[in-house]
Amino acid sequence: MDKKTNPSVSGYIWRGICDECLAISALVRHEWLIVGVLAALIVFGVSVLKPLPPSVIRIGAGQPGSGIVALAAAYRDELKKHGVRAELVVTAGAVDNLRKVSEGVIDVGFTQSGIAAPANVSYMGSIEYQPLWLFYRGPAPSSDDLATFLIGKRVSNGIEGSGSRMASDWVLEHLGEEVRSRIRLLPLDAPTTIDDMIEGRIDVAFFLSPLLSPNVQRILADPTISLYNFKNAEGVAFLMGFANHVTLPAGALSLFPLRPPQDTHMLAATIPLVVRSDVHPALQNLLLIISKEMGQRISTPFERGRNFPAFLDKQLPRSPVAERYYNYGGPILIGRLPFWLATLVDSIWVALIALFAIFYPLSRLMPSYRGLFATAIHSRYYRRARQIESAQRYATSLEALQKCEAEINDLLAMIREMWVPNGSSSAHGALLTAVMSLDADLKWRKAQFAPLWAAPALRSPCGHQPAEPHATKENKA
């Protein structure tokens, strides 16, 4: 086959694509009501499914210098890599974070195990240990009795709404009213507590914060401040219910000088990651993926350090998204595609498969857009040609036939100028042939009205002798 007769397959396909676009454009122009209804249904479906997550979220950051601030900043940096901007909102701490998530002031918060959850809060899992640090100045305790150690001392127990305040209140409550009355409690925020501790204005400070938080690191850097060893931490953790017994190994902070000088028993809560219940599922999955990656990177001397995130708190209502994540894993496309695209595919793939299963068989029974458009125009032109044929058959004057001739000429012009998509050439040719035959028959009918000496007898171009025209005043004369 030479080049002259070889068909251009790519050109045929390209013309077919162009024809589909033109047909859809014509459909929009001529059937705008149907198109408008379909568009409204699509918009409604998108608004219900919410396939795309918001690009901005608000994270509770806690007090300046706290472990929650460091966590919030780390999550902000990770979210930025996926195109999500995080706004950090200053809060009083763990308890305040939970309240603000419930009220919708923030979308994501880091709280503390053991706190009852208010409404509209979903638990994503605990992401890290949060030890209860009991720092003190002066000589080491002479006994393991915490009550004896604290009596007569100036103790910072944290501000209202902070995790330090909640944990210290629980410990102090179990010491009894008489012991608490002999302790000078000072509700100080974290920065003030650190300054007063270093300068000697207070003797003891409760801190509930991760090991790597700036506040904890600042106190640990002062050699005059020591860490209390909860030798009965196992029993205290059992009584608290939400705490864990952890051990800080000797030398975990420094080998020279050796700090701590011996294995130090501590109490530790966990840091639950909570979100407002209506936070987009894709963002919840992304937060869990980030939590897992950060848990694998963070170095910690405590047990279970690399098993976060995990469901450990029994008082918080679990997020259904998080339950699916722990049971089956996260969306496989997140991290492999841009976040918005992976989210879109993950949100609508089930709906797309269902729609494909419904509409694909139907589409095989229906003509394409271009075929539908061409067929509709051909049908209209055929209908017009039949009307002209009927008018021509019953025409009783030359003027009536001339009027039919003008209409045929207009119809032929429209047919010749009509857009003919691929696949419609045969139907278009048949229509053109039919109208041209009608035009030839009309010319023969006109000749019957002409004077006998002006036109010889004609036979119908269709091969049959047409009926004699009705008698008129003109041909009677």
Secondary structure, 3 states (H helix, E strand, C coil): CCCCCCCCHHHHHHHHHHHHHHHHHHHHHHCHHHHHHHHHHHHHHHHHHCCCCCCEEEEEEECCCCHHHHHHHHHHHHHHHCCCEEEEEECCCHHHHHHHHHHCCCCEEECCCCCCCCCCEEEEEEEEEEEEEEEEECCCCCCCCHHHHHCCCEEECCCCCCHHHHHHHHHHHCCCHHHHHCCEEECCCHHHHHHHHHHCCCCEEEEECCCCCHHHHHHHCCCCEEECCCCCHHHHHHHHCCCEEEEECCCCCEECCEECCCCEEEEEEEEEEEEECCCCHHHHHHHHHHHHHHHHHCCCCCCCCCCCCECCCCCCCECHHHHHHHHHCCCCCECCECHHHHHHHHHHHHHHHHHHHHHHHHHHHCCCHHHHHHHHHHHHHHHHHHHHHHHHHCCCCHHHHHHHHHHHHHHHHHHHHCCCCCCCHHHHHHHHHHHHHHHHHHHHHHHHCCCCCCCCCCCCCCCCCCCCCCCCHHHHC
